[in-house]
């Protein structure tokens, strides 16, 4: 998966930073103050591409949870991100416009 440097979530510009593994506690985190999603760098063999891609989806859900005041518990966010990621990957879903 090619992860972009920026995305928009609910009209807000979110910066995506790839960081060294020592800079974050897990494979990703959401910084609501600076509107940044940080992901562990892709070249770390400890975390395969699929782990980083799922972490990216997880942090997007974290941002939605924050912006919309959903107050979802972390376990719910983790279940949603892992479940959605599996469905998207296993079914090769692209969500692109059809011509």
N, C-alpha and C positions, 0 to 999 in steps of 0.2 A: 504494500500500500504506500502510495506517495502521500506523505502528510504535508499539507501546505504550511507556509509561514504565518498566515493569517486566515481567520474565518470570521463570519458574521453569525452571531446568535442573537435573535430578537432585536436586530438593528444595531447591535453593539459590535465594534471591531475587537476581536480577540487575537492576541499575539500567541503564536505557538513557538516555544523555545525547546530545543533539544539540549539537555543538560548532562553533565557528568553524573554518574551514579551516586557519587558522594554528596551531591547537592540536594537530593530529594530522598525521602524515606522509602518510597515505593517506586513503581514504574511510571507514575505520573502524579501530578497534583494541580489543583485549581487555586489560583490566587485572585480572589474577588476584589482586592484593593487595586491591583494593577491590570486586571482583566487579562491575565496570562495563564495559559495552560503550559505546564512544563512536563516534558516527557524525557525519560531516560534515553540517552543517546542510542541510536539504532545499531551501532557497531559493537555493542556489548554482547558477547556470546551467551551471557547468563540470561538474557531476555531475548527470546526469538522475536522475529517480526510480528508474529501473531499476538504476542503479549503486549507489545507496544501499541499495535493497532487497537486492541481491546481496551487498553488504558486510555487511548485517545477518545474512544466512544464513552468510556466511563467518565472522563473529565468533562465532556460535552454535557452529559446528563447532570453532573455536579453543577455546572454553570446554569443550566435550566432550573434546577432545584433552587439555586441561589436567587436568580433573577425573578422567578415566579413565586418565591416564598412557599414552596411546596412542603417544606419541612419533612422530606423523605428521610428515613433512617439510612445510614450508610449501607446496611445489609440489603435494603431494597434497591438502592442504586447499583450495588454490585451484582445483584441478581438480574436486574434489567439489562445492564451492560453486557454481562456474560451471555444471557439468553438471546438478546438481539444480535450480538456479534456472531453467535453460532448460527442463527437462522440466516443472517446475511451471507456469511462465508459458505455455509453448507449448500446453499441454494444459488450461489453465484449471482446474488442480486446486485444490480447496479444503480437503480433509481434514476436513470437518465430519461430524458424526453424521447418519446418515439416520434419518428417523422412519418 
